[in-house]
Amino acid sequence: MLARLAAALLLSAAPAAVSAETVVVHAGRLISDASRPAAGPSTITIVDGRISSVAAGLTPAPAGARLVDLSSKTVLPGLIDTHTHLTGDPGGDYWKEAVETNEWSGMIGVKNARLTAKAGFTTVRDVGAPPQVIFALRRATAEGIVEGPRIVTAGAPISIIGGHGDVSGFRPEVVQALQGGNTCTGPEQCAARVREASRAGADLIKITATGGVLSQQARGLGQHFTDAEMKSIVDTAHSLGLKVAAHAHSARGIEAAARAGVDSIEHGTFADAKAIAVMKANGTVLVPTLMAFTGIGEGLAKNMFTPAVAEKVRMTLNEVGKAARAARSAGVPVVFGTDSAVYEHGRNAEEFAQLVERAGMTPAEAIASATTAAAKLLDMEGQIGRIAPGYSADLIAVSGDPLQNVRALEKVDFVMVRGRTIE
């Protein structure tokens, strides 16, 4: 008797169980996986931010559940952009780097996180930003304090002294003040930079394996790191469970980075058959960032660049899409990434039409590059990239059929990230 009374008292004192939030989504048409045909009317049930079931037909929502009626729309997985820079915007003079603060970059990041999510991108890989700024934004979007995508980030890229990714174009004392400690020389020092990035909280490592178009120097786009330095970076990163993304334009720089074992080549502008063969042999992915060339082309037309940068822009514009088409033909995976900040954030989905028109993808392949293929690159298969039980409730809805006209993705009518609707 006393034991039953004690148990009753304990139960009455325990806090009431919090009921799970249930959301029911009615989809008029469902693309659950870009590799499969679209389904007709479907019901997606979401419990506490995760998909619990996907069923054919429009099933009434249970009592207490919230209904989202997308019965006139096509619903598909949230999109993934694997090459973004949320804390930057295009345009402006390069010298602003010396006067604008990291706090201001954070404000820009908050703005761009929402623009990116509203455009249908529910996960991004940010490959170059002030570390503490982007790490804070990563946490803020995860906790729902800021509306935006899930963020996977490298923080600051690792570069050679005076190379793309380092500070240049200023007086020596200004360079010294702005330089963020992300440069290295020699295998040992480069390994240290990787370990420091890992300690700081980076999700991956980004390196600038070659020169860059927008850096303030007239030294071309050739290989920067030595083979030994790149091998040290990759081996150290992989030993820590981190992937390596390599900014690379020149063919021999791409080849060297792929041989060193980087996981993705970013841009890959001048990749030739030899470089692509090494990429294929080493399982390296290409992220072609075709929208970056749109951005720099628009900037050139507006006379935005210094002479050194303008010359490099002209070198690249006739090459747009050639490497992506060749890589795809050779069997190298081509994954969606745009280089947002080189063009205005929120235009990310314009990359889809370029992948179709320039790289020769079908609409389904282009969508897969931004869902299942991108999830694989991020080691997030089983979490994002599909609409299936157990996956995060990252959904978007559009009018029309993106499997027929991929430009339908350029206007997104509904976005849900982690079960939260982005208004």
C-alpha positions in Angstrom: 0.0 0.0 0.0 2.8 2.5 1.0 4.7 1.5 -2.1 1.7 2.2 -4.4 1.2 5.6 -2.6 4.8 6.6 -3.1 4.7 5.7 -6.7 1.6 7.7 -7.2 3.1 10.7 -5.5 6.2 10.5 -7.7 4.1 10.4 -10.8 2.1 13.4 -9.8 5.2 15.3 -9.0 6.8 14.5 -12.4 6.5 17.2 -15.1 3.9 16.5 -17.7 5.2 14.9 -20.9 5.6 17.5 -23.7 3.6 16.4 -26.7 5.5 16.1 -30.0 4.7 18.7 -32.6 3.1 17.1 -35.6 2.9 18.7 -39.0 1.1 17.1 -42.0 2.0 18.3 -45.5 -0.3 17.7 -48.4 1.7 17.6 -51.7 -0.1 17.8 -55.0 3.0 16.2 -56.7 6.0 14.7 -54.9 9.6 14.4 -56.0 10.9 12.4 -53.0 14.2 11.5 -54.8 15.4 13.1 -58.0 16.4 9.6 -59.3 12.8 8.4 -59.2 9.7 9.4 -61.1 7.5 11.9 -59.4 4.5 10.7 -57.4 1.0 12.0 -57.4 -0.9 13.5 -54.4 1.0 12.5 -51.2 0.9 13.1 -47.5 4.1 13.8 -45.5 3.9 13.5 -41.7 6.5 15.3 -39.7 7.1 14.9 -36.0 9.5 17.2 -34.1 11.3 18.3 -37.3 11.8 14.8 -38.8 9.8 13.0 -41.4 7.9 10.1 -39.8 6.0 8.9 -42.9 5.3 9.4 -46.6 2.1 8.0 -47.9 0.2 8.1 -51.2 -3.0 10.2 -51.3 -4.1 13.2 -49.2 -4.7 11.8 -45.7 -6.6 14.0 -43.2 -4.4 15.5 -40.5 -5.0 14.0 -37.0 -6.4 16.1 -34.2 -3.9 18.6 -32.9 -1.6 18.4 -36.0 -0.9 21.4 -38.2 -1.8 21.0 -41.8 0.3 22.6 -44.6 -1.8 22.5 -47.8 0.6 22.3 -50.8 -1.9 20.3 -52.9 -1.5 22.6 -55.8 2.3 22.5 -55.7 5.2 20.2 -56.5 7.0 19.3 -53.3 10.7 18.2 -53.3 13.6 18.0 -50.9 15.2 21.2 -49.7 18.1 22.1 -52.0 21.8 22.1 -51.0 24.4 24.6 -52.3 27.9 23.3 -51.5 29.8 26.5 -52.3 28.6 29.7 -50.6 30.0 32.7 -48.8 27.1 34.0 -46.7 29.0 36.8 -45.0 29.9 38.6 -48.2 28.1 40.5 -51.0 29.2 41.2 -54.6 30.5 44.6 -55.7 32.2 47.3 -53.7 35.8 48.3 -53.6 38.4 45.7 -52.4 39.7 48.3 -49.8 36.5 47.9 -47.8 38.2 44.8 -46.3 40.3 47.2 -44.3 37.4 49.2 -42.9 34.4 46.9 -42.5 34.3 44.8 -39.3 33.6 41.2 -38.6 30.5 42.4 -36.8 29.3 43.9 -40.0 30.0 40.7 -41.8 27.7 39.0 -39.3 24.9 41.3 -40.1 25.4 40.6 -43.8 25.4 36.9 -43.0 22.0 37.1 -41.2 20.5 38.9 -44.2 22.0 36.4 -46.7 21.0 33.3 -44.7 17.4 34.2 -44.9 17.6 35.1 -48.6 19.3 31.7 -49.3 16.7 29.8 -47.4 13.8 31.7 -49.1 15.3 30.7 -52.4 14.8 27.0 -51.4 18.3 26.2 -50.1 17.9 24.5 -46.8 21.6 23.4 -46.4 24.7 25.2 -47.5 28.4 24.5 -47.3 30.1 27.9 -46.6 33.7 27.8 -47.8 35.1 31.1 -46.8 34.1 33.5 -44.0 35.5 34.9 -40.7 35.5 31.8 -38.5 33.8 33.1 -35.4 31.2 35.0 -37.4 30.2 32.0 -39.5 30.4 29.6 -36.5 27.9 31.9 -34.7 25.6 32.0 -37.7 25.8 28.2 -37.9 24.6 27.9 -34.3 21.9 30.7 -34.7 20.3 29.0 -37.7 20.5 25.6 -36.0 18.7 26.9 -32.9 16.1 28.9 -34.9 17.3 32.3 -33.6 18.0 33.3 -37.2 16.0 32.1 -40.2 18.3 30.4 -42.6 19.7 27.1 -43.9 21.7 24.4 -42.1 25.3 25.6 -42.4 28.3 23.4 -42.8 31.4 25.6 -42.8 35.2 25.7 -43.3 35.6 29.1 -41.7 38.6 30.8 -43.3 40.4 29.1 -46.2 44.0 28.1 -45.9 46.3 29.7 -48.5 49.9 30.4 -49.3 51.5 33.7 -48.2 50.5 36.3 -50.8 48.2 33.9 -52.6 44.4 33.8 -53.2 42.8 33.8 -49.8 45.5 35.9 -48.2 45.3 39.7 -47.9 46.9 41.7 -50.7 46.7 45.1 -52.3 47.4 47.2 -49.2 50.3 48.8 -47.4 52.5 46.3 -45.6 51.3 47.4 -42.1 47.7 47.1 -43.2 48.3 43.6 -44.6 49.9 42.6 -41.3 46.9 43.9 -39.3 44.4 42.1 -41.6 46.2 38.8 -42.1 44.3 36.2 -40.1 46.9 33.5 -39.6 45.4 31.3 -42.2 48.6 31.0 -44.4 51.3 28.4 -44.3 54.6 27.4 -45.8 55.9 23.8 -45.8 54.1 20.6 -44.8 54.6 20.9 -41.1 53.1 24.4 -40.9 50.3 23.5 -43.2 49.4 20.5 -41.0 49.3 22.9 -38.0 46.8 25.2 -39.8 44.5 22.2 -40.4 44.7 21.2 -36.7 43.9 24.8 -35.7 40.9 24.9 -37.9 39.7 21.6 -36.5 40.2 22.9 -32.9 38.2 26.1 -33.8 35.2 24.1 -35.0 35.5 23.9 -38.8 33.4 21.2 -40.4 35.8 20.8 -43.4 39.0 22.4 -44.7 39.1 24.8 -47.6 42.3 25.5 -49.4 43.2 27.8 -52.3 45.2 25.4 -54.4 45.7 27.9 -57.3 45.4 31.6 -57.9 42.0 33.2 -57.9 40.1 35.5 -60.2 39.1 38.1 -57.6 42.3 38.4 -55.6 44.2 41.7 -56.1 47.2 40.3 -57.9 48.3 39.8 -61.5 50.0 36.4 -61.1 47.6 34.2 -63.0 45.7 31.2 -61.9 48.4 28.6 -61.6 49.2 26.1 -58.8 50.0 27.7 -55.4 50.7 25.0 -52.8 53.5 22.6 -53.5 52.5 18.9 -53.9 54.0 18.1 -50.5 52.0 20.9 -48.8 48.8 19.8 -50.3 49.4 16.2 -49.3 50.1 17.3 -45.7 46.9 19.3 -45.6 44.8 16.4 -47.0 46.3 13.7 -44.8 46.0 15.8 -41.7 42.4 16.7 -42.5 41.4 13.1 -43.3 43.0 11.9 -40.1 40.7 14.3 -38.2 37.6 13.2 -40.1 37.4 16.4 -42.2 37.0 16.6 -46.0 39.0 19.0 -48.1 37.6 21.4 -50.7 40.2 22.9 -53.1 39.6 26.1 -55.0 41.4 25.4 -58.2 41.4 26.9 -61.7 44.5 25.8 -63.7 44.7 22.3 -65.1 47.9 21.4 -63.4 46.8 22.8 -60.1 43.6 20.8 -60.3 45.6 17.7 -61.2 48.0 18.2 -58.2 45.1 18.8 -55.8 43.2 15.7 -56.9 46.4 13.6 -56.7 46.9 14.8 -53.2 43.5 13.4 -52.3 41.2 16.5 -52.0 37.5 15.6 -51.9 36.2 18.3 -54.2 37.6 20.7 -56.8 35.8 24.1 -56.6 35.5 25.9 -60.0 37.8 23.6 -62.0 37.8 26.2 -64.8 40.6 24.9 -67.0 40.4 21.2 -66.2 41.8 19.2 -69.1 41.5 15.5 -69.9 44.6 14.7 -67.8 43.3 16.6 -64.7 39.9 15.0 -65.1 41.4 11.5 -65.3 43.2 12.1 -62.0 40.0 13.4 -60.5 38.2 10.2 -61.6 40.9 7.9 -60.4 41.0 9.6 -56.9 37.2 9.9 -56.5 37.3 13.7 -56.6 34.1 15.6 -57.1 33.7 18.7 -59.2 31.8 21.7 -57.9 31.7 23.9 -61.0 30.1 27.1 -59.6 28.8 28.3 -62.9 26.9 31.2 -61.3 30.3 32.6 -60.2 31.0 33.3 -63.9 27.6 35.0 -64.2 28.6 37.2 -61.3 32.0 38.2 -62.6 30.7 38.7 -66.1 28.1 41.2 -64.7 30.8 42.9 -62.7 33.0 43.3 -65.7 30.2 44.9 -67.6 29.8 47.4 -64.8 33.5 48.2 -64.7 33.7 47.0 -61.1 37.1 45.4 -61.1 40.7 46.6 -60.9 42.8 46.0 -64.1 44.5 43.0 -62.6 41.2 41.3 -61.7 39.5 42.3 -65.0 42.2 40.6 -67.0 41.7 37.3 -65.1 37.9 37.6 -65.5 38.4 37.8 -69.3 40.6 34.7 -69.2 37.8 32.6 -67.7 34.5 33.7 -69.4 35.0 31.7 -72.6 35.6 28.5 -70.5 32.3 28.5 -68.6 30.8 25.0 -68.4 33.4 23.2 -70.5 35.1 21.5 -67.6 31.7 20.5 -66.1 30.6 18.9 -69.3 33.9 17.1 -69.8 33.9 15.9 -66.2 30.4 14.6 -66.4 31.1 12.8 -69.6 34.2 11.2 -68.0 32.1 9.9 -65.0 33.4 12.5 -62.4 30.5 13.4 -60.1 29.4 17.0 -60.6 27.8 18.6 -57.5 25.8 21.7 -57.2 27.6 24.8 -55.9 27.3 28.4 -56.9 29.9 30.7 -55.2 27.2 33.0 -53.8 28.6 36.4 -52.9 30.2 36.6 -56.3 26.7 37.2 -57.5 23.7 38.3 -55.3 22.5 35.8 -52.7 19.1 34.4 -53.5 19.8 33.7 -57.1 21.4 30.3 -56.3 18.8 28.4 -58.3 19.9 30.0 -61.6 22.7 27.4 -61.5 20.2 24.7 -62.4 19.6 26.0 -65.9 23.3 26.4 -66.5 24.0 22.8 -65.5 21.4 21.8 -68.0 22.4 24.1 -70.8 26.2 24.3 -70.3 27.1 21.0 -68.6 24.6 18.8 -70.5 22.7 17.5 -67.5 19.0 16.5 -67.6 16.8 18.4 -65.1 16.6 15.3 -62.9 20.4 15.1 -62.8 20.7 18.8 -62.0 18.2 18.4 -59.1 20.1 15.3 -57.9 23.3 17.3 -57.9 21.7 19.7 -55.4 20.1 16.9 -53.3 21.4 13.4 -53.1 24.8 14.1 -54.6 25.3 17.1 -52.5 24.3 15.2 -49.4 26.8 12.5 -50.2 29.6 15.1 -50.5 28.7 16.5 -47.1 28.6 13.0 -45.6 24.9 13.6 -44.7 23.2 10.8 -46.6 20.4 9.5 -44.5 19.7 13.0 -43.1 19.1 15.4 -46.0 18.6 15.3 -49.8 15.5 13.1 -49.9 11.9 13.1 -48.6 11.8 9.8 -46.6 11.1 8.6 -43.1 13.9 9.5 -40.7 15.2 12.4 -42.8 15.2 16.0 -41.6 12.0 17.9 -42.6 13.7 20.0 -45.2 11.1 20.6 -47.9 10.3 23.1 -50.6 7.4 23.6 -53.0 7.2 25.1 -56.4 4.6 25.6 -59.1 5.1 23.6 -62.3 7.2 20.6 -62.9 11.0 21.1 -62.4 11.7 17.7 -63.9 10.5 19.2 -67.2 11.5 22.8 -66.7 14.3 23.2 -64.2 13.7 27.0 -64.1 10.6 26.3 -62.0 13.1 26.1 -59.1 13.9 29.8 -59.5 10.7 30.8 -57.8 10.0 28.9 -54.6 6.6 29.2 -52.9 7.3 27.3 -49.7 10.3 26.4 -47.6 10.7 24.3 -44.5 14.1 23.8 -42.7 14.4 21.3 -39.9 10.6 21.3 -39.6 10.4 25.1 -39.3 8.6 27.1 -42.0 10.6 30.1 -43.4 8.0 32.9 -43.7 
